Amino acid sequence: MAIFDKFQQLAAARKEIAQNCNSFFNIVMEEIISGTEAVVNGRPTILAGSNNYLGLSFDSGCIEAACEAARKEGTGTTGSRMANGTFSGHVALERELAEFFKRQGAIVFSTGYIANLAMLSTLVGPGEIILLDADCHASIYDGCRLAGAEVHRFRHNDPQDLEKRLRRLEKRNTNILVVVEGLYSMMGDRAPLADIVAVKEKYGAYLLVDEAHSLGVLGANGRGLAEEAGVEDEVDFVVGTFSKSLGAIGGFCVSNHPELNLVRYASRPYVFTASSSPSVIASTRKALQLLKTRTELRQRLWENANMLYQKMQNLNFLVGPEPSPIVAVRLKGKAEAFALWSGLLEHGVYVNLVLPPATPDGNCLLRCSVSAGHTPEQMERICQAFTAVRELTAVPQAV
Ligand SMILES: Cc1ncc(COP(=O)(O)O)c(C=O)c1O
């Protein structure tokens, strides 16, 4: 058997998609016009699938901070955090994150993916147990694999199912880490965090919340779902990313556990990869400041989110359970999904087309995400595009 033979099924699936939706694999942002618009297939296109929730990727202060850092400190650190790759900016950002989240400690990682890989693989190991929500992100699943711990899934957003499993595992008398997300990345629904906290406390388990999509989006100060739900003190570890509301790239974990720093010495994804470049750290620090001070961005984000969610409901599309900056349209068949996605692109709107097995419940998804940076005109054009494709296709009405 040749080395690529195992990809035959994948190649066939790819071919089927390419035949039915020929631009799916060829999307290139040919020219970036702004945080919410790019040239795609030679046409100006509104970006309604990016996770640029606060629209900060084009903030002039963030860009200036990045340029200045590159001029002063170079384009890259060319080393791991553990060796030559910790610059004063990394340490300052860790201090600022700890302060913002009101926690004792913070660790900055090179991406959000690496943050989950690092934290999960270090916190739990063989003989210990991870209990994760079934809809958790791939980085959490991959962290579980690297951990070598026993992994159990509980039903999505079902604290009773979590409790049932904790009750069964209680007699094992080992460390159990429960893992959930703040806002789930596919359907944009919140975790029932207060109930999950109550259950994990009852059984003496630890809790890690990935606030990748909720940082800057939820909570009176933008600290995420734990803040909104009033349970920050009960969450042992908050993981997040700089690649969404902070408009850059990178990841972090904050915690009140005094031993958090030990993760730095035990975590392969921390030790064996280069640290973030100075420009990324500088723009992230600036973005964090803006997240704190420019509260009108969060307000604008939610106005846009509520508007699109309402519009989708009016058009009778099947959307997620609650309004959120992630508005996911559920479609049963690939044919409809391809037709709608292509139609939206022709109308100058890019959204994410997500196909099973990457989706919950085996549905196809048109996953839209709105930004505080979307202007009223852009929001109107997104709504018009959905109205147009709704009329153009024979998609069955949602029930
Ligand atoms: C819930 C969740 N966690 C972690 C990540 C990884 O973050 P990053 O893309 O910044 O590496 C993502 C990315 O989409 C995510 O949705």
The ligand as an SDF file (V2000), in Angstrom:
LIG
                    3D

 16 16  0  0  0  0  0  0  0  0999 V2000
  -13.2140   26.9950   20.8650 C   0  0  0  0  0  0  0  0  0  0  0  0
  -11.8980   27.1800   20.1930 C   0  0  0  0  0  0  0  0  0  0  0  0
  -10.7780   26.9560   20.8960 N   0  0  0  0  0  0  0  0  0  0  0  0
   -9.5600   27.1290   20.3370 C   0  0  0  0  0  0  0  0  0  0  0  0
   -9.4250   27.5250   19.0280 C   0  0  0  0  0  0  0  0  0  0  0  0
   -8.0580   27.6630   18.4340 C   0  0  0  0  0  0  0  0  0  0  0  0
   -7.6990   28.9860   18.3530 O   0  0  0  0  0  0  0  0  0  0  0  0
   -6.6420   29.5280   17.2880 P   0  0  0  0  0  0  0  0  0  0  0  0
   -7.2920   29.4320   15.9450 O   0  0  0  0  0  0  0  0  0  0  0  0
   -6.4030   30.9060   17.7190 O   0  0  0  0  0  0  0  0  0  0  0  0
   -5.4390   28.6570   17.3620 O   0  0  0  0  0  0  0  0  0  0  0  0
  -10.5630   27.7810   18.2770 C   0  0  0  0  0  0  0  0  0  0  0  0
  -10.4290   28.2250   16.8820 C   0  0  0  0  0  0  0  0  0  0  0  0
  -11.3170   28.3730   16.1340 O   0  0  0  0  0  0  0  0  0  0  0  0
  -11.8320   27.6050   18.8650 C   0  0  0  0  0  0  0  0  0  0  0  0
  -12.9660   27.8240   18.1790 O   0  0  0  0  0  0  0  0  0  0  0  0
  1  2  1  0
  2  3  1  0
  2 15  2  0
  3  4  2  0
  4  5  1  0
  5  6  1  0
  5 12  2  0
  6  7  1  0
  7  8  1  0
  8  9  2  0
  8 10  1  0
  8 11  1  0
 12 13  1  0
 12 15  1  0
 13 14  2  0
 15 16  1  0
M  END
$$$$
